[in-house]
Amino acid sequence: MKDCREEWFDAEKKVAVTIVDVTSAAQELARGHLAGPTAAHYLTEALASVALLGGEMSEKDETVILQAKCSGPLGGYNVECTAAGTLRGYTEKKVLDGFDGLGKPKDRMVLGDQQIQVTRSVPGRILSQGISTSLDGYFAGSLQRKACLKVEAAVSDEVEILEARGVLVEDLPDAKGPMVCCKTDELKSLAVASRNVLKQLGLDKAELKRTTPLKFACRCSPDRAVAMLAALSEEERKSLPPTIDITCHMCGKTFTVKV
């Protein structure tokens, strides 16, 4: 699988599994933000996480946003997924000289303590919001559901996204036998066929229920950049040069706009 979300269900054991790959979106965003390998690693993991959360959406115009504030040098991240399967987002810091080029980063050193917030919304209305220190904690605390999540990212020193995957395993209230979601951390690798992941979880009879393409897309545009300038007062506009560059913080694209 590549650049999609697969939703599987084992009817006998009453276990739902969502598997995602966000390679292309992660690559485009890492390049757009001129991110170093460490920031790209965590951006990739965050995109995989929000793509998994996107499987929860039920309304046509819905969006799920995953935000994190971190005490470590990364600072945090903000990523989103729409019901159409589009992804975008950023990390607070784009280049971390003390970690780039030194191999796979260590979460505790780069992230530090985290507080995450998950927000589901439609235009003009928030549907739900939850705060926790982890996504597993969000499912257990805010949603009261037995679910575990695992994401994997592999990024080269040249910021090539080699792996960008995630899995969400949920035992439904009427699930039979020992909880399967507890096995999520035992998965050896997500860089294999979906059936192999399911086999590792003991869900050989799971059936594919839905597949959703995933891709990078941003709502920024030259017109939006012009509208942003139009919102300034006349005095503020007079203080600006004849043309300015406006950069979208969500995707890194820059627009040159006449004032």
N, C-alpha and C positions, 0 to 999 in steps of 0.2 A: 504494500500500500504506500501511497505518497500523496501528500497534500489533500487529505480527506479525513473525515470523522466517520468511524464505523460504530454502530450500536448493535450489540449482541445480547441475546437473552437465552438462558438455560431454563426451560419451562419445568424440568424435573426438579432442579435444585433451587429454583426461584432466585436466580442471581443474574443481575444485569451488568454488562461490561461495555465500557466505551473506550475505544482506542483511537488515537489521533496521530497524524503526522503533519507538521507545519514547516517543513524544510524550506520551501520556496518563500513563504511569507517572512520567515526569520532571516533568510539571506537578504531579501530586499530591504528590510528594515535595518539590519546591521549595516548595510552599505549606505543607506540613506542617512543614517545618523553618524556615519564615519566612526563606528564603534570599534574599540579594541577587542581582542579575543575574550577578555574576562567579562566585559559588559555584554558582549554578544552571547556569551554562554547563559547568563542570567535572563537576558531578554528572550532567548530561545525557550528556556524553561518556563518563563512566565506566559509566553504565547501558547505553549502546549497546555498549560494549566487552564487558561481562559477558554481555549478551544474545547477542552473537556467540559467545562462549566456550560459552554454553549449548547450542549446537548439537553440542558434543562429547559431551554426556552420554548414557549408554547404560542407566542403571539407573533404575527407577521413582521411588525416593526420593532421587535424587542432587541435590546442590546444588553449584554452583561459586561460589566467593568470590574477588573481585578486591580486593586491598588495596594501597594505595600510601602510602609515607611520603615526604613532599616537604620539601626544605630551604627552599622558598619560603613566603610568608605563608599559603597555603591549608592547609598542614600535612599534608594527605593526604586519603584517602577510603577508604571500605569499602562495597562493593556486592555484591549476590548475586543469582543467578538459580537457580530451581528447575527440575526436569525438567518441571513443570507449566506453566512459562512465567511464573511470578510473579517480580516484581522489587522490591527494596527497597534502601535504603542511605543514606549521608550523607557529607558532607564535614566535616573537622575544624573549619574555620571557616565560619560561615554568612554573615557580612557582612564585606566587605573595602572599607572606606570609601575607601581610596586608589586603588581600581580601578573601583568601581561607578559607572555613568553615563558612563564614558569610552570607550565603544565596545568592540569585540571585544578581549578581554584577550590579552596576549602570554604564551605558555606559560613562557618562560624567567623572566619577572619574577614570575609568580604561583606556578608550580610549583617552579622551581629544579631541583635534581637530584632524581631519583626513584629509588626502589627499589620494585618491584612484586612481589607474591607472588600466585600463582594456586593455589588449593586446591580440589580436587574431593573430595567426601566423601559418604557415606551415614550415617545415624544410627549413631553409635558407632564409625565407622571412616573413616580418611583413605585415599582411593584413590590420590591423587597430589598432589604439591606441587612448585612450581617458582618460582625467584626470578630476576629479571632487572632491567634498567634500562628495558625497553620490552617491549611485547607481541610485536613482531616478534622481539626478542631471545629472548623466552620460547619462541616456536615454533622458532626456529633452534637455540637452545642446549639447552633442557630437553626438547623433543620431537623434535629433529632432523628438522624438516619445513620445506619451502619454502613459506612462507605470509607474506602481508603484510596488514595491517589498516589501515583508515582510518575515522575517525569525524568527523561534522560536527554542530555544535550552533549554533543561532541563538536568542538570548534577548533579548527587549526589555528596556528599562530598567524596565518595569512587571512584569518577571519572567513574561512570557508566552513559553512555549516555541514558537518558530516553526519550528524544525527539530530533529529528534533522530534521526539515522540513522547507520548504520555498514555497512561491507562488509568481508568477509574473503575473500581469494582465495588458493587453495592449488593449487600444481602437484603432482600425485601423482607417485610415483617413476617411473611409466612414461609421464609426460607427453611429448608430442611437440612439437618446435620450441622456439623461444625461450621463456623463462619468462614466463608471463602475470602472475604475482603482482608482478613488477617494475613493471607498469603502474599499480598501485593509486594511487600518488602523483600520477599524471597525470590521474586522473579530475577532470573539471571541476566536477561537482556531483553530490551524492547525492540532491538534492531533485527527482528525476525518476522516471519509471516504471522498474521493475526492468529491463525489456527495453532501455531506453536505457542503463542502467549496463552491462549485458552487451555491448551493441553497442560502447560505448567501449572495452571490454576485448577486442573481437574475438571474442566468444563468441556469435555469432548463433544457433548451433544448440543452445545449452544448454537443457535441459529442467528444469522445476520438479519436484522430487522430494518435497518436504514443506513444509507451511506450519504454523507453530505460533503460536497467539495469545499475545500478551504483555500483561501487565497488572501494576499495582501490587497487592501484597498483603503484609501483615505478620502475623507469628505472635503479636504482642502481644495482650493482652486483660486485662480487669479481674481475671480469675481468676489470671493469671500475675503481675499486680502484687501481689495478695494473697499469693500463694505466696512472692514475694520478701520480703515483710515477715515471713512466718512463719519464714523462714530466719534471721532476726535473733535474738539472744539476748534474754531477758526484760529484762535491764538496758538493752540498746540500745533496745528498744521503749518502755520507760518514759521514756526521754529525749526521745521524739518528741512532737509535739503530737497532739491527738485525731484529726485528719485531716491527711493529707499528699498532695501531688501527686507522682506518679511519671510521668516522661516517658520514652517509648521512644526510645533514641538512634538506632534504625534508621529510624524513620518520623516522629518528632516528635510523635506522639499522646500526650496527657496524661490520666492517670486519677487521679481523687480517691478515695483509699482511707482507710477508717477503721482506725486502729491498734488 
